[in-house]
Every structure is written in C-alpha cells, then in structure tokens.
Amino acid sequence: MQWDVTLNFTSGQAYLILPVNGSWGQKFGADVAAPDNKSGTFRAEGADFPAPAVSGSYKFTIDFYSGKYQLTP
C-alpha cells in the first residue's frame, strides 16, 4: 500500500506518521534517512522523520510494502 500527501515541511523539525488520529499507540518513523532527508526507509516505532534542509511544500510518499519513503518538492 502506497500513500501520498502534499504537506508543508519546516527545516529543523521532525515528523511521525500516526495511523490513528490522536493516538500515539502505534506510529511509524524513520529507520534510515538519506543525507538530504528527502528519502529513506521507515519502520513501526522508528525515529522521527527529519524535515528536509529547505522548508517548503513537498509530496510525501510512503510505501508500506517496500518500507521506503520519499519527499518530492
């Protein structure tokens, strides 16, 4: 299952995926991020996703089959 959403990201911040709105019981976060913070792998209970170095609007694609994510300006 692949999920896409366009969001505004602020450099220096960090983010998580919460599958249930308002619940911290299950969350997904980064496992390994690329040096530019625009792609990497993720896992359940992973670390916060780091925001890209440049703030702006990005398409955030997360693929639950491959365990990979990508940010596209």
BELMO-V341411 format. One record per backbone hydrogen bond with DSSP energy under -1.0 kcal/mol. CO is the residue of the C=O (numbers start at 1). NH is the residue of the N-H. Records with the same first field share a line. If there is no record, write none. Layout:
CO = NH / NH
This chain:
1 = 64
3 = 62
5 = 60
7 = 58
9 = 56
10 = 13
13 = 51
15 = 49
17 = 28
20 = 23
27 = 45
28 = 17
29 = 43
30 = 47
32 = 41
34 = 37
38 = 71
39 = 34
40 = 69
41 = 31 / 32
43 = 29 / 46
47 = 30
49 = 15
56 = 9
58 = 7
59 = 72
60 = 5
61 = 70
62 = 3
63 = 67
67 = 42
68 = 63
69 = 40
70 = 61
72 = 59
